[in-house]
Amino acid sequence: MDFAAVYEGSSRADIARLAKHCEALAGTRQMPHRQDLRPSELTWLLGRIYLIDVLDGGADYRFRLFGIFWEKMYGADLTGQRLSELEAAGRLAALRGGYDTVMKTRLPLFQPGKLIWPNEKSIGYERLLIPFSDDDGQVSLIMGAAGCDVSHGDLVLHKGKGLPRLVLD
């Protein structure tokens, strides 16, 4: 796997640590296998991870797990929801491009950006998307993780009300 962009661009030690962990999981393979994923090995990042099932070769995506960081950011637990349903409701349209890029390239994607709420409050963060393969070598799971300088407990003080929009650099 090519994690060079993460190592060069990330200012977050926890995101770089996740990249190194997943690179080690992949070994000589193009990407780690989804059976390699052990949440017990990622306890330092659990609340900031989300898992996405790839449906129909990337035609749609479903949130398998939505960490507490994300739940606090978006004000809802999106576990079990499909991206297409959220997009139809006018929500989270900016996410599809990153997931589609991971599907096409079969490589991790590092994206710094901002979450901006309707009242224009915002926080900067870094997001890393990592593809995991199934037994056939196809991307079947995408793990997302983020880091920011705001703690889980302080999110309520920094974020605005309503659903934020995602602005990626």
DSSP file (Angstrom, degrees, kcal/mol; ACC not computed):
  #  RESIDUE AA STRUCTURE BP1 BP2  ACC     N-H-->O    O-->H-N    N-H-->O    O-->H-N    TCO  KAPPA ALPHA  PHI   PSI    X-CA   Y-CA   Z-CA
    1    1 A M              0   0    0      0, 0.0     2,-0.8     0, 0.0    30,-0.1   0.000 360.0 360.0 360.0 150.0    0.0    0.0    0.0
    2    2 A D        +     0   0    0     28,-0.1     3,-0.2     1,-0.1     4,-0.1  -0.848 360.0 157.6-103.8 101.8    1.1    3.5   -0.7
    3    3 A F    >>  +     0   0    0     -2,-0.8     4,-2.2     1,-0.2     3,-0.6   0.161  37.4 115.1-105.5  16.3    0.9    5.6    2.5
    4    4 A A  H 3> S+     0   0    0      1,-0.3     4,-2.4     2,-0.2     5,-0.2   0.879  73.9  54.4 -56.0 -41.5    3.4    8.2    1.4
    5    5 A A  H 3> S+     0   0    0     -3,-0.2     4,-2.5     1,-0.2     5,-0.3   0.854 109.1  49.2 -62.8 -33.9    0.8   11.0    1.3
    6    6 A V  H <> S+     0   0    0     -3,-0.6     4,-2.5     2,-0.2    -1,-0.2   0.948 112.3  46.1 -69.0 -48.6   -0.2   10.3    4.9
    7    7 A Y  H  < S+     0   0    0     -4,-2.2    -2,-0.2     1,-0.2    -1,-0.2   0.855 120.7  40.0 -64.0 -34.0    3.4   10.3    6.1
    8    8 A E  H  < S+     0   0    0     -4,-2.4    -1,-0.2    -5,-0.2    -2,-0.2   0.839 125.9  32.2 -82.6 -34.8    4.2   13.5    4.2
    9    9 A G  H  < S+     0   0    0     -4,-2.5     2,-0.3    -5,-0.2    -3,-0.2   0.703  91.3  97.4-101.2 -21.3    0.9   15.4    4.8
   10   10 A S     <  -     0   0    0     -4,-2.5    -4,-0.0    -5,-0.3   116,-0.0  -0.504  38.8-176.9 -79.9 134.6   -0.4   14.3    8.2
   11   11 A S        +     0   0    0     -2,-0.3     2,-0.6     5,-0.0    -1,-0.1   0.347  65.5  91.2 -99.4   3.0    0.2   16.5   11.3
   12   12 A R     >  -     0   0    0      1,-0.1     4,-2.0   135,-0.1     3,-0.3  -0.881  61.2-159.7-106.5 117.2   -1.5   13.9   13.4
   13   13 A A  H  > S+     0   0    0     -2,-0.6     4,-2.3     1,-0.2    -1,-0.1   0.843  93.5  57.0 -62.7 -33.8    0.6   11.1   15.0
   14   14 A D  H  > S+     0   0    0      2,-0.2     4,-1.8     1,-0.2    -1,-0.2   0.855 106.9  47.8 -69.0 -34.0   -2.5    8.9   15.5
   15   15 A I  H  > S+     0   0    0     -3,-0.3     4,-2.2     2,-0.2    -2,-0.2   0.911 113.1  47.9 -71.2 -42.9   -3.4    9.0   11.7
   16   16 A A  H  X S+     0   0    0     -4,-2.0     4,-2.3     1,-0.2    -2,-0.2   0.886 110.1  53.6 -62.8 -38.3    0.2    8.2   10.8
   17   17 A R  H  X S+     0   0    0     -4,-2.3     4,-2.2     2,-0.2    -1,-0.2   0.903 108.2  49.2 -63.6 -41.5    0.2    5.4   13.4
   18   18 A L  H  X S+     0   0    0     -4,-1.8     4,-2.6     2,-0.2     5,-0.2   0.909 109.3  52.8 -63.5 -41.6   -3.0    3.9   11.8
   19   19 A A  H  X S+     0   0    0     -4,-2.2     4,-2.3     1,-0.2    -2,-0.2   0.923 110.4  47.1 -59.8 -44.8   -1.3    4.1    8.3
   20   20 A K  H  X S+     0   0    0     -4,-2.3     4,-2.1     2,-0.2    -1,-0.2   0.895 111.4  52.0 -63.7 -39.8    1.7    2.2    9.6
   21   21 A H  H  X S+     0   0    0     -4,-2.2     4,-2.0     2,-0.2    -2,-0.2   0.932 113.1  43.2 -61.9 -46.7   -0.5   -0.4   11.3
   22   22 A C  H  X S+     0   0    0     -4,-2.6     4,-2.0     2,-0.2    -2,-0.2   0.841 110.5  55.7 -71.0 -32.8   -2.5   -1.0    8.1
   23   23 A E  H  X S+     0   0    0     -4,-2.3     4,-1.5    -5,-0.2    -1,-0.2   0.907 109.1  47.8 -63.4 -40.9    0.6   -1.0    5.9
   24   24 A A  H  < S+     0   0    0     -4,-2.1    -2,-0.2     1,-0.2    -1,-0.2   0.881 108.8  54.3 -66.7 -38.2    1.9   -3.8    8.2
   25   25 A L  H  < S+     0   0    0     -4,-2.0     8,-0.3     1,-0.2    -2,-0.2   0.892 107.6  50.6 -61.5 -38.9   -1.4   -5.7    7.9
   26   26 A A  H >< S+     0   0    0     -4,-2.0     3,-2.5     1,-0.2    -1,-0.2   0.847  80.5 170.0 -69.2 -33.8   -1.2   -5.6    4.1
   27   27 A G  T 3< S-     0   0    0     -4,-1.5    -1,-0.2     1,-0.3    -2,-0.1  -0.403  74.5 -14.9  58.7-123.5    2.4   -6.9    4.0
   28   28 A T  T 3  S+     0   0    0     -2,-0.2    -1,-0.3    -3,-0.1    -2,-0.1   0.489 118.3  98.4 -90.1  -4.7    3.2   -7.8    0.4
   29   29 A R  S <  S-     0   0    0     -3,-2.5    -3,-0.0    -4,-0.1     4,-0.0  -0.366  85.9-114.4 -79.0 163.1   -0.5   -7.6   -0.7
   30   30 A Q  S    S-     0   0    0      1,-0.2   -28,-0.1    -2,-0.1    -1,-0.1   0.847  95.7  -2.7 -66.2 -33.8   -2.0   -4.5   -2.3
   31   31 A M  S    S-     0   0    0     -5,-0.2    -1,-0.2   -30,-0.1   101,-0.1  -0.974  87.3 -86.5-151.6 160.7   -4.3   -4.0    0.7
   32   32 A P        -     0   0    0      0, 0.0   101,-2.6     0, 0.0     2,-0.3  -0.351  44.7-113.1 -68.2 153.8   -5.1   -5.6    4.0
   33   33 A H  B >   -a  133   0A   0     -8,-0.3     3,-2.2    99,-0.2     4,-0.5  -0.640  22.3-120.9 -83.8 145.0   -7.7   -8.3    4.0
   34   34 A R  G >  S+     0   0    0     99,-2.9     3,-0.9     1,-0.3    -1,-0.1   0.783 113.9  61.6 -60.7 -25.4  -10.9   -7.5    5.9
   35   35 A Q  G 3  S+     0   0    0     98,-0.3    -1,-0.3     1,-0.2    99,-0.1   0.673  93.4  65.9 -73.2 -14.8  -10.3  -10.5    8.2
   36   36 A D  G <  S+     0   0    0     -3,-2.2     2,-0.5     2,-0.0    -1,-0.2   0.697  77.1 104.1 -74.8 -19.4   -7.0   -8.8    9.3
   37   37 A L    <   +     0   0    0     -3,-0.9     3,-0.1    -4,-0.5   -15,-0.0  -0.515  45.4 174.8 -72.6 118.2   -9.0   -5.9   10.9
   38   38 A R    >   -     0   0    0     -2,-0.5     3,-2.5     1,-0.1     4,-0.3  -0.927  20.9-161.7-125.2 103.7   -9.0   -6.3   14.7
   39   39 A P  G >  S+     0   0    0      0, 0.0     3,-2.1     0, 0.0    -1,-0.1   0.820  90.4  68.1 -54.6 -30.1  -10.6   -3.5   16.6
   40   40 A S  G 3  S+     0   0    0      1,-0.3     3,-0.5     2,-0.2    -3,-0.0   0.711  96.4  55.2 -63.8 -17.8   -8.8   -4.6   19.7
   41   41 A E  G <  S+     0   0    0     -3,-2.5    -1,-0.3     1,-0.2     3,-0.1   0.454 107.3  50.6 -89.9  -2.1   -5.5   -3.6   18.0
   42   42 A L    X>  +     0   0    0     -3,-2.1     3,-2.5    -4,-0.3     4,-0.7  -0.027  63.1 131.4-124.3  30.2   -6.9    0.0   17.5
   43   43 A T  G >4  +     0   0    0     -3,-0.5     3,-0.5     1,-0.3     4,-0.3   0.793  69.3  62.7 -58.1 -29.8   -8.1    0.9   20.9
   44   44 A W  G 34 S+     0   0    0      1,-0.2    -1,-0.3    -3,-0.1    -2,-0.1   0.552 117.9  27.8 -70.7  -8.2   -6.3    4.3   20.7
   45   45 A L  G X4 S+     0   0    0     -3,-2.5     3,-1.7     2,-0.1     4,-0.3   0.307  83.1 116.1-134.3   5.2   -8.5    5.3   17.8
   46   46 A L  G X< S+     0   0    0     -4,-0.7     3,-1.6    -3,-0.5    -2,-0.1   0.853  75.2  51.9 -53.7 -45.8  -11.7    3.4   18.2
   47   47 A G  G 3  S+     0   0    0     -4,-0.3    22,-2.6     1,-0.3    23,-0.7   0.703 110.5  50.2 -66.2 -17.9  -14.1    6.3   18.6
   48   48 A R  G <  S+     0   0    0     -3,-1.7    98,-1.0    21,-0.2     2,-0.3   0.271  92.4  96.1-104.7  10.3  -12.8    8.0   15.5
   49   49 A I  E <   -B  145   0A   0     -3,-1.6    18,-1.4    -4,-0.3     2,-0.3  -0.767  46.2-177.9 -99.9 144.8  -13.1    5.0   13.2
   50   50 A Y  E     -BC 144  66A   0     94,-2.6    94,-3.3    -2,-0.3     2,-0.4  -0.993  13.6-147.8-135.5 147.2  -16.0    4.2   10.9
   51   51 A L  E     -BC 143  65A   0     14,-1.8    13,-2.4    -2,-0.3    14,-1.5  -0.921   8.9-163.1-115.6 138.0  -16.4    1.2    8.7
   52   52 A I  E     -BC 142  63A   0     90,-2.5    90,-2.4    -2,-0.4     2,-0.4  -0.978  12.0-142.7-125.3 122.4  -18.2    1.2    5.3
   53   53 A D  E     -BC 141  62A   0      9,-2.9     9,-2.1    -2,-0.5     2,-0.6  -0.677  20.5-132.4 -77.7 134.1  -19.4   -1.9    3.5
   54   54 A V  E     - C   0  61A   0     86,-2.1     2,-0.4    -2,-0.4     3,-0.3  -0.802  24.9-158.8 -88.1 123.0  -19.0   -1.6   -0.3
   55   55 A L  E >>> - C   0  60A   0      5,-2.7     5,-1.7    -2,-0.6     3,-1.4  -0.870  63.4  -6.7-108.1 135.9  -22.2   -2.6   -1.9
   56   56 A D  G >45S-     0   0    0     -2,-0.4     3,-0.9     1,-0.3    -1,-0.2   0.882 128.9 -53.4  51.1  47.8  -22.5   -3.8   -5.6
   57   57 A G  G 345S-     0   0    0     -3,-0.3    -1,-0.3     1,-0.2    82,-0.1   0.684 114.9 -40.8  66.4  18.7  -18.9   -3.0   -6.4
   58   58 A G  G <45S+     0   0    0     -3,-1.4    -1,-0.2     2,-0.4    -2,-0.2   0.480 103.5 122.0 106.7   5.6  -19.2    0.6   -5.2
   59   59 A A  T <<5S+     0   0    0     -4,-1.0     2,-0.3    -3,-0.9    -3,-0.2   0.824  89.7   0.1 -65.8 -29.1  -22.6    1.5   -6.5
   60   60 A D  E   < -C   55   0A   0     -5,-1.7    -5,-2.7    23,-0.1    -2,-0.4  -0.956  67.8-143.5-151.6 168.0  -23.5    2.2   -2.9
   61   61 A Y  E     -C   54   0A   0     -2,-0.3    22,-3.2    -7,-0.2     2,-0.4  -0.982   6.8-157.1-137.4 146.2  -22.0    2.2    0.5
   62   62 A R  E     -CD  53  82A   0     -9,-2.1    -9,-2.9    -2,-0.3     2,-0.8  -0.989  23.8-121.6-127.8 135.1  -23.4    1.3    4.0
   63   63 A F  E     +C   52   0A   0     18,-2.6    17,-4.2    -2,-0.4   -11,-0.3  -0.637  30.2 176.1 -75.0 111.2  -22.1    2.5    7.3
   64   64 A R  E    S+     0   0A   0    -13,-2.4     2,-0.3    -2,-0.8    -1,-0.2   0.856  72.9  11.0 -81.6 -39.8  -21.3   -0.7    9.2
   65   65 A L  E     -C   51   0A   0    -14,-1.5   -14,-1.8    14,-0.1     2,-0.5  -0.998  62.4-166.7-143.3 136.3  -19.9    1.1   12.3
   66   66 A F  E     -C   50   0A   0     -2,-0.3   -16,-0.2   -16,-0.2    13,-0.2  -0.922  22.9-136.8-130.2 104.7  -20.0    4.8   13.1
   67   67 A G     >  -     0   0    0    -18,-1.4     4,-2.4    -2,-0.5     3,-0.3  -0.057  23.3-107.9 -63.1 161.6  -17.6    5.8   15.9
   68   68 A I  H  > S+     0   0    0      1,-0.2     4,-2.5     2,-0.2     5,-0.2   0.809 117.7  59.8 -61.7 -33.6  -18.6    8.1   18.8
   69   69 A F  H  > S+     0   0    0    -22,-2.6     4,-2.1     2,-0.2    -1,-0.2   0.949 110.6  41.9 -56.8 -48.8  -16.5   11.0   17.3
   70   70 A W  H  > S+     0   0    0    -23,-0.7     4,-2.9    -3,-0.3     6,-0.3   0.882 111.3  55.4 -67.9 -39.6  -18.5   10.9   14.1
   71   71 A E  H  X>S+     0   0    0     -4,-2.4     4,-1.5     1,-0.2     5,-0.7   0.912 111.3  44.5 -60.3 -42.5  -21.8   10.5   16.0
   72   72 A K  H  <5S+     0   0    0     -4,-2.5    -2,-0.2     2,-0.2    -1,-0.2   0.879 113.8  50.6 -69.7 -37.2  -21.0   13.7   18.0
   73   73 A M  H  <5S+     0   0    0     -4,-2.1    -2,-0.2    -5,-0.2    -1,-0.2   0.926 122.0  30.7 -64.9 -45.3  -19.9   15.5   14.9
   74   74 A Y  H  <5S-     0   0    0     -4,-2.9    -1,-0.2     2,-0.2    -2,-0.2   0.552 101.4-127.6 -94.4  -9.0  -23.0   14.6   12.9
   75   75 A G  T  <5S+     0   0    0     -4,-1.5     2,-0.3    -5,-0.3    -3,-0.2   0.709  80.5  70.5  71.9  18.9  -25.4   14.5   15.8
   76   76 A A  S   <S-     0   0    0     -5,-0.7     2,-0.7    -6,-0.3    -2,-0.2  -0.982  81.7-115.6-160.9 152.1  -26.6   11.0   14.8
   77   77 A D        -     0   0    0     -2,-0.3    -9,-0.1     1,-0.1   -10,-0.0  -0.862  25.8-172.7 -91.3 114.9  -25.5    7.4   14.6
   78   78 A L    >   +     0   0    0     -2,-0.7     3,-2.4     2,-0.1   -15,-0.4   0.322  32.2 140.9 -92.6   8.0  -25.5    6.5   10.9
   79   79 A T  T 3  S+     0   0    0      1,-0.3   -15,-0.2   -13,-0.2     3,-0.1  -0.272  73.9  14.2 -53.3 130.3  -24.8    2.8   11.5
   80   80 A G  T 3  S+     0   0    0    -17,-4.2    -1,-0.3     1,-0.3     2,-0.2   0.258  98.0 123.4  88.6 -11.3  -26.8    0.7    9.1
   81   81 A Q    <   -     0   0    0     -3,-2.4   -18,-2.6   -18,-0.2     2,-0.3  -0.581  57.7-128.9 -87.1 146.8  -27.6    3.6    6.7
   82   82 A R  B  >  -D   62   0A   0    -20,-0.2     4,-1.7    -2,-0.2     3,-0.3  -0.684  11.9-131.5 -90.3 145.0  -26.8    3.7    3.1
   83   83 A L  H  > S+     0   0    0    -22,-3.2     4,-2.9    -2,-0.3     5,-0.2   0.892 107.5  58.9 -61.9 -39.3  -25.0    6.6    1.6
   84   84 A S  H  > S+     0   0    0    -23,-0.4     4,-2.1     1,-0.2    -1,-0.2   0.866 105.2  50.0 -59.8 -36.1  -27.5    6.8   -1.3
   85   85 A E  H  > S+     0   0    0     -3,-0.3     4,-1.1     2,-0.2    -1,-0.2   0.903 112.0  47.0 -68.4 -41.1  -30.3    7.3    1.2
   86   86 A L  H  <>S+     0   0    0     -4,-1.7     5,-2.9     1,-0.2     3,-0.2   0.899 112.2  50.1 -67.1 -40.6  -28.4   10.1    3.0
   87   87 A E  H ><5S+     0   0    0     -4,-2.9     3,-2.2     1,-0.2    -2,-0.2   0.903 106.0  56.0 -63.7 -41.0  -27.6   11.7   -0.4
   88   88 A A  H 3<5S+     0   0    0     -4,-2.1    -1,-0.2     1,-0.3    -2,-0.2   0.796 106.3  51.8 -61.4 -28.0  -31.3   11.5   -1.4
   89   89 A A  T 3<5S-     0   0    0     -4,-1.1    -1,-0.3    -3,-0.2    -2,-0.2   0.301 126.5-104.0 -90.0   8.9  -32.1   13.4    1.8
   90   90 A G  T < 5S+     0   0    0     -3,-2.2     2,-0.4     1,-0.3    -3,-0.2   0.735  80.7 127.2  78.5  23.5  -29.5   16.1    0.8
   91   91 A R      < -     0   0    0     -5,-2.9    -1,-0.3     1,-0.1    -2,-0.2  -0.906  65.8  -5.2-119.4 143.3  -26.9   14.9    3.3
   92   92 A L    >   +     0   0    0     -2,-0.4     3,-1.6    72,-0.3     4,-0.5   0.698  67.3 150.2  58.9  29.8  -23.2   13.9    3.0
   93   93 A A  T >   +     0   0    0      1,-0.3     3,-0.7    -7,-0.2     4,-0.4   0.787  65.1  66.9 -61.5 -27.1  -23.0   14.2   -0.7
   94   94 A A  T 3> S+     0   0    0      1,-0.2     4,-0.6     2,-0.1    -1,-0.3   0.648  88.4  68.2 -70.4 -13.8  -19.3   15.1   -0.4
   95   95 A L  H X> S+     0   0    0     -3,-1.6     4,-1.7     1,-0.2     3,-0.6   0.859  83.0  69.3 -75.5 -34.7  -18.4   11.7    0.9
   96   96 A R  H <> S+     0   0    0     -3,-0.7     4,-3.2    -4,-0.5     5,-0.3   0.856  91.6  59.7 -56.0 -40.8  -19.0    9.6   -2.3
   97   97 A G  H 3> S+     0   0    0     -4,-0.4     4,-2.0     1,-0.2    -1,-0.2   0.900 107.0  46.1 -57.0 -43.6  -16.0   11.1   -4.2
   98   98 A G  H <X S+     0   0    0     -3,-0.6     4,-2.2    -4,-0.6    -1,-0.2   0.918 114.3  47.1 -65.5 -43.8  -13.5    9.8   -1.6
   99   99 A Y  H  X S+     0   0    0     -4,-1.7     4,-2.2     1,-0.2    -2,-0.2   0.916 112.3  50.0 -65.1 -42.1  -15.1    6.4   -1.4
  100  100 A D  H  X S+     0   0    0     -4,-3.2     4,-2.4     1,-0.2    -1,-0.2   0.880 108.8  53.0 -63.6 -37.2  -15.2    6.1   -5.2
  101  101 A T  H  X S+     0   0    0     -4,-2.0     4,-2.9    -5,-0.3     5,-0.4   0.923 108.7  49.2 -63.4 -43.9  -11.6    7.2   -5.4
  102  102 A V  H  X S+     0   0    0     -4,-2.2     4,-2.3     1,-0.2     5,-0.3   0.903 111.9  49.5 -61.6 -40.7  -10.6    4.4   -3.0
  103  103 A M  H  < S+     0   0    0     -4,-2.2    -2,-0.2     2,-0.2    -1,-0.2   0.918 115.1  43.7 -63.6 -43.2  -12.6    1.9   -5.0
  104  104 A K  H  < S+     0   0    0     -4,-2.4    -2,-0.2     1,-0.2    -1,-0.2   0.924 125.0  31.0 -69.7 -46.1  -10.9    3.0   -8.3
  105  105 A T  H  < S-     0   0    0     -4,-2.9    -2,-0.2    -5,-0.2    -3,-0.2   0.745  88.3-143.2 -86.7 -23.9   -7.4    3.2   -7.1
  106  106 A R     <  +     0   0    0     -4,-2.3    -3,-0.1    -5,-0.4    -4,-0.1   0.791  65.7 113.3  61.7  29.2   -7.5    0.5   -4.5
  107  107 A L  S    S-     0   0    0     -6,-0.3    -1,-0.3    -5,-0.3    -2,-0.2  -0.861  76.6 -91.3-125.9 158.4   -5.2    2.7   -2.4
  108  108 A P        -     0   0    0      0, 0.0     2,-0.4     0, 0.0    22,-0.2  -0.326  37.0-145.7 -65.2 155.2   -5.6    4.6    0.8
  109  109 A L  E     -E  129   0A   0     20,-2.4    20,-2.6     2,-0.0     2,-0.5  -0.985   8.0-162.3-130.5 122.1   -6.7    8.2    0.6
  110  110 A F  E     +E  128   0A   0     -2,-0.4    18,-0.2    18,-0.2    16,-0.0  -0.898  15.1 174.8-104.2 128.1   -5.5   11.0    2.9
  111  111 A Q  E     -E  127   0A   0     16,-3.2    16,-2.4    -2,-0.5     2,-0.2  -0.916  17.1-161.6-140.0 110.7   -7.7   14.1    3.0
  112  112 A P  E     +E  126   0A   0      0, 0.0    57,-3.0     0, 0.0     2,-0.3  -0.589  37.0 129.0 -78.4 153.7   -7.3   17.2    5.2
  113  113 A G  E     -EF 125 168A   0     12,-2.6    12,-2.4    55,-0.3     2,-0.3  -0.941  46.9 -94.8-174.1-163.8  -10.4   19.3    5.4
  114  114 A K  E     -EF 124 167A   0     53,-2.9    53,-2.8    -2,-0.3     2,-0.5  -0.974  13.3-141.6-136.7 149.9  -13.0   21.1    7.5
  115  115 A L  E     -EF 123 166A   0      8,-2.3     8,-1.6    -2,-0.3     2,-0.5  -0.976  25.4-168.4-107.0 126.3  -16.4   20.4    8.9
  116  116 A I  E     -EF 122 165A   0     49,-2.5    49,-3.0    -2,-0.5     6,-0.2  -0.969   6.6-150.3-123.5 122.8  -18.5   23.5    8.7
  117  117 A W    >   -     0   0    0      4,-2.9     3,-2.6    -2,-0.5    45,-0.1  -0.402  35.0 -98.2 -86.3 165.2  -21.9   23.8   10.5
  118  118 A P  T 3  S+     0   0    0      0, 0.0    44,-0.1     0, 0.0    -1,-0.1   0.777 125.6  55.6 -54.9 -28.7  -24.8   25.9    9.3
  119  119 A N  T 3  S-     0   0    0     42,-0.4     3,-0.1     2,-0.1    43,-0.1   0.306 120.9-110.9 -86.7  10.8  -23.8   28.7   11.8
  120  120 A E  S <  S+     0   0    0     -3,-2.6     2,-0.1     1,-0.3    -1,-0.0   0.468  71.1 142.2  72.6   5.7  -20.4   28.7   10.1
  121  121 A K        +     0   0    0     40,-0.1    -4,-2.9    -5,-0.0     2,-0.3  -0.517  29.8 178.3 -66.7 147.0  -18.6   27.3   13.1
  122  122 A S  E     -E  116   0A   0     -6,-0.2     2,-0.3    -2,-0.1    -6,-0.2  -0.978  26.7-158.6-149.5 160.1  -15.9   24.9   11.9
  123  123 A I  E     -E  115   0A   0     -8,-1.6    -8,-2.3    -2,-0.3     2,-0.3  -0.994  21.4-129.5-137.6 144.2  -13.1   22.6   12.9
  124  124 A G  E     +E  114   0A   0     -2,-0.3    25,-0.5   -10,-0.2     2,-0.3  -0.639  35.9 161.8 -87.1 149.8  -10.2   21.3   10.8
  125  125 A Y  E     -E  113   0A   0    -12,-2.4   -12,-2.6    -2,-0.3     2,-0.4  -0.964  34.0-122.6-156.8 171.1   -9.4   17.7   10.7
  126  126 A E  E     -EG 112 147A   0     21,-2.3    21,-1.9    -2,-0.3     2,-0.4  -0.983  23.1-162.3-123.2 135.4   -7.6   15.0    8.8
  127  127 A R  E     -EG 111 146A   0    -16,-2.4   -16,-3.2    -2,-0.4     2,-0.4  -0.945   4.5-167.5-120.9 139.2   -9.3   11.9    7.3
  128  128 A L  E     -EG 110 145A   0     17,-2.7    17,-1.8    -2,-0.4     2,-0.5  -0.995   3.0-164.7-125.3 127.2   -7.8    8.7    6.2
  129  129 A L  E     -EG 109 144A   0    -20,-2.6   -20,-2.4    -2,-0.4    15,-0.2  -0.948   8.2-171.2-110.9 130.2   -9.7    6.1    4.1
  130  130 A I  E     - G   0 143A   0     13,-2.8    13,-2.8    -2,-0.5     2,-0.2  -0.980  14.8-137.9-126.8 124.8   -8.2    2.6    3.9
  131  131 A P  E     - G   0 142A   0      0, 0.0     2,-0.4     0, 0.0    11,-0.2  -0.574  14.5-164.5 -80.7 143.5   -9.5   -0.2    1.5
  132  132 A F  E     - G   0 141A   0      9,-2.8     8,-2.5    -2,-0.2     9,-1.6  -0.980  14.2-136.5-123.5 139.7   -9.8   -3.7    2.8
  133  133 A S  E     -aG  33 139A   0   -101,-2.6   -99,-2.9    -2,-0.4   -98,-0.3  -0.531   4.1-137.4 -96.9 160.8  -10.2   -6.7    0.4
  134  134 A D    >   -     0   0    0      4,-2.2     3,-1.7    -2,-0.2    -1,-0.1  -0.298  49.9 -77.7 -95.9-170.2  -12.4   -9.7    0.4
  135  135 A D  T 3  S+     0   0    0      1,-0.3    -2,-0.0    -2,-0.1  -102,-0.0   0.751 131.7  55.7 -64.1 -24.2  -11.3  -13.2   -0.5
  136  136 A D  T 3  S-     0   0    0      2,-0.1    -1,-0.3     1,-0.0     3,-0.1   0.402 118.2-109.4 -88.9   2.4  -11.5  -12.4   -4.2
  137  137 A G  S <  S+     0   0    0     -3,-1.7     2,-0.2     1,-0.3    -2,-0.1   0.549  76.9 131.4  82.5   7.0   -9.1   -9.4   -3.8
  138  138 A Q        -     0   0    0      1,-0.1    -4,-2.2     2,-0.0     2,-0.5  -0.634  69.7-100.1 -90.9 151.1  -11.9   -6.8   -4.4
  139  139 A V  E     + G   0 133A   0     -2,-0.2    -6,-0.2    -6,-0.2     3,-0.1  -0.580  53.2 156.6 -68.7 119.6  -12.4   -3.9   -2.1
  140  140 A S  E     +     0   0A   0     -8,-2.5   -86,-2.1    -2,-0.5     2,-0.3   0.495  60.4  33.9-122.1 -10.8  -15.3   -4.9    0.2
  141  141 A L  E     -BG  53 132A   0     -9,-1.6    -9,-2.8   -88,-0.2     2,-0.5  -0.996  58.6-161.0-147.7 138.8  -14.7   -2.6    3.2
  142  142 A I  E     -BG  52 131A   0    -90,-2.4   -90,-2.5    -2,-0.3     2,-0.5  -0.990  10.3-155.1-120.8 128.2  -13.4    0.9    3.6
  143  143 A M  E     -BG  51 130A   0    -13,-2.8   -13,-2.8    -2,-0.5     2,-0.4  -0.891  10.4-166.6-101.4 129.8  -12.2    2.0    7.0
  144  144 A G  E     +BG  50 129A   0    -94,-3.3   -94,-2.6    -2,-0.5     2,-0.3  -0.897   9.4 174.2-111.5 145.7  -12.3    5.8    7.7
  145  145 A A  E     -BG  49 128A   0    -17,-1.8   -17,-2.7    -2,-0.4     2,-0.3  -0.988   7.1-166.8-146.6 150.8  -10.6    7.5   10.6
  146  146 A A  E     - G   0 127A   0    -98,-1.0     2,-0.4    -2,-0.3   -19,-0.2  -0.958   7.1-163.3-139.2 157.3  -10.1   11.1   11.5
  147  147 A G  E     + G   0 126A   0    -21,-1.9   -21,-2.3    -2,-0.3     2,-0.3  -0.996  15.4 161.1-137.2 144.2   -8.1   13.2   13.8
  148  148 A C        -     0   0    0     -2,-0.4   -23,-0.1   -23,-0.2    -2,-0.0  -0.930  48.9-106.9-150.0 173.5   -8.6   16.8   15.0
  149  149 A D  S    S+     0   0    0    -25,-0.5     2,-0.5    -2,-0.3   -24,-0.1   0.310  92.0  90.4 -89.9   9.9   -7.4   19.0   17.8
  150  150 A V  S    S-     0   0    0      2,-0.0    -2,-0.2     3,-0.0     5,-0.1  -0.922  74.2-132.6-108.5 127.4  -10.8   18.9   19.6
  151  151 A S     >  -     0   0    0     -2,-0.5     4,-0.9     1,-0.1     3,-0.5  -0.312  25.1-108.7 -73.1 160.6  -11.4   16.2   22.2
  152  152 A H  T >4 S+     0   0    0      1,-0.2     3,-0.9     2,-0.2     4,-0.4   0.913 120.5  51.0 -52.9 -45.7  -14.6   14.1   22.2
  153  153 A G  T 34 S+     0   0    0      1,-0.2     3,-0.3     2,-0.1    -1,-0.2   0.792 111.2  47.3 -66.0 -28.9  -15.7   15.9   25.3
  154  154 A D  T >> S+     0   0    0     -3,-0.5     3,-1.2     1,-0.2     4,-1.1   0.509  84.1  92.7 -92.1  -4.9  -15.1   19.3   23.9
  155  155 A L  H XX S+     0   0    0     -4,-0.9     4,-2.5    -3,-0.9     3,-0.7   0.891  79.8  59.6 -55.9 -40.5  -16.8   18.8   20.6
  156  156 A V  H 34 S+     0   0    0     -4,-0.4    -1,-0.3    -3,-0.3    -2,-0.1   0.798 106.0  49.0 -60.4 -27.5  -20.1   20.1   21.9
  157  157 A L  H <4 S+     0   0    0     -3,-1.2    -1,-0.3    -4,-0.1    -2,-0.2   0.751 117.3  39.6 -80.9 -25.1  -18.4   23.4   22.6
  158  158 A H  H << S+     0   0    0     -4,-1.1    -2,-0.2    -3,-0.7     2,-0.2   0.723 101.9  73.4-100.3 -25.0  -16.8   23.7   19.2
  159  159 A K     <  -     0   0    0     -4,-2.5     2,-0.1    -5,-0.2   -37,-0.1  -0.502  69.6-131.7 -93.7 161.7  -19.4   22.5   16.8
  160  160 A G        -     0   0    0    -39,-0.2     2,-0.3    -2,-0.2    -1,-0.1  -0.258  34.1 -83.3 -94.5-173.1  -22.5   24.2   15.7
  161  161 A K  S    S+     0   0    0     -2,-0.1   -42,-0.4     2,-0.1    -1,-0.1  -0.667  87.8  27.2 -93.5 151.4  -26.1   22.9   15.5
  162  162 A G  S    S-     0   0    0     -2,-0.3    -2,-0.1   -45,-0.1   -43,-0.0  -0.293 104.7 -38.3  92.0-179.5  -27.3   20.9   12.5
  163  163 A L        -     0   0    0     -2,-0.1   -89,-0.1   -46,-0.1    -2,-0.1  -0.678  61.5-133.3 -84.6 126.7  -25.5   18.7   10.0
  164  164 A P        -     0   0    0      0, 0.0     2,-0.4     0, 0.0   -72,-0.3  -0.369  11.4-128.7 -76.3 158.1  -22.0   20.0    9.0
  165  165 A R  E     -F  116   0A   0    -49,-3.0   -49,-2.5   -74,-0.1     2,-0.5  -0.835  21.8-125.9-101.8 149.0  -20.9   20.1    5.4
  166  166 A L  E     -F  115   0A   0     -2,-0.4     2,-0.5   -51,-0.2   -51,-0.2  -0.815  22.7-173.1 -98.2 127.2  -17.6   18.6    4.5
  167  167 A V  E     -F  114   0A   0    -53,-2.8   -53,-2.9    -2,-0.5     2,-0.4  -0.975  10.1-161.9-121.6 115.8  -15.0   20.7    2.8
  168  168 A L  E      F  113   0A   0     -2,-0.5   -55,-0.3   -55,-0.2   -57,-0.0  -0.782 360.0 360.0-101.8 140.7  -11.9   18.8    1.7
  169  169 A D              0   0    0    -57,-3.0   -56,-0.1    -2,-0.4    -1,-0.1   0.464 360.0 360.0 -74.9 360.0   -8.6   20.4    0.8
